[in-house]
Structures are given as C-alpha cells and as structure tokens.
Amino acid sequence: MTARLAGFTAFADPGLREFEQALATDSASRYALRLYVAGTAEKSAAAIARLRVVCDQHLAGRYDLQVVDIYQEPLLALEHHILAAPTLVKAAPLPVRRLVGDLSDTAKVLAAFDIVSQNR
C-alpha cells in the first residue's frame, strides 16, 4: 500500500505498525517485582514502604509485588543470586534490573523501571 505526499511516495510499513503497537503495549504492561528483605530489619521495612509508594504513584494497577524474606526462604535467595538485602528485582518488562539498598533514591528506582519522572 502506498500514499502520495507532495511528490513523495510513502510505503506503509507493517513492521513499523507492529513496533508502535508493541511500544503502546509495553507502556501499559504489568511489572513483575520481587523485593528480597532481611526479616523485620529497619532497612527492609523502609524499602517495602518506599517501594509501595513509588509503585502506587507511577504504576498504579500495573504491578505485581512479591516480598521475600531471605531468612524464611534462603534457598530462593540463593537460587536467584541475592547477596544483600534489601534487593529489588524487576523481572518484567525486560530487561531484568536489580537495585540493592533501601530504595531511598526514587530517581534510581524510576530509572530501573524505565520511567521518566514527570516532576523534572
């Protein structure tokens, strides 16, 4: 299929259309998050609270969060190569990202999610 525009011939590229649809779908896709914490430690509690605030503000209704206590499930932490807690793993959408720490730097959390803050 072609269209004429002021002396130019443009071809409708089905690949471009698919790419644009994939981008639209990706921006609305669900985030799969796993937060590894060390029991009831202060940094763990702070990381959980901060992550919930960020997710509710920027990913409302588009995320699944699993909190894993490495004391209760040490084999799961070992299997996923978790060396420190708290550690946030964003499994989806790709690419997989990891953040270690109490998640106090909201800009880094948003960067890991590939979200540009509207407050800049």
Rosetta blueprint (number, residue, H / E / L):
1 M L
2 T E
3 A E
4 R E
5 L E
6 A L
7 G L
8 F E
9 T E
10 A E
11 F E
12 A L
13 D L
14 P H
15 G H
16 L H
17 R H
18 E H
19 F H
20 E H
21 Q H
22 A H
23 L H
24 A H
25 T H
26 D H
27 S H
28 A L
29 S L
30 R L
31 Y E
32 A E
33 L E
34 R E
35 L E
36 Y E
37 V E
38 A L
39 G L
40 T L
41 A L
42 E H
43 K H
44 S H
45 A H
46 A H
47 A H
48 I H
49 A H
50 R H
51 L H
52 R H
53 V H
54 V H
55 C H
56 D H
57 Q H
58 H H
59 L L
60 A L
61 G L
62 R L
63 Y E
64 D E
65 L E
66 Q E
67 V E
68 V E
69 D E
70 I L
71 Y L
72 Q L
73 E L
74 P H
75 L H
76 L H
77 A H
78 L H
79 E H
80 H L
81 H L
82 I L
83 L L
84 A L
85 A L
86 P L
87 T E
88 L E
89 V E
90 K E
91 A E
92 A E
93 P L
94 L L
95 P L
96 V L
97 R E
98 R E
99 L E
100 V E
101 G L
102 D L
103 L L
104 S L
105 D L
106 T H
107 A H
108 K H
109 V H
110 L H
111 A H
112 A H
113 F L
114 D L
115 I L
116 V L
117 S L
118 Q L
119 N L
120 R L
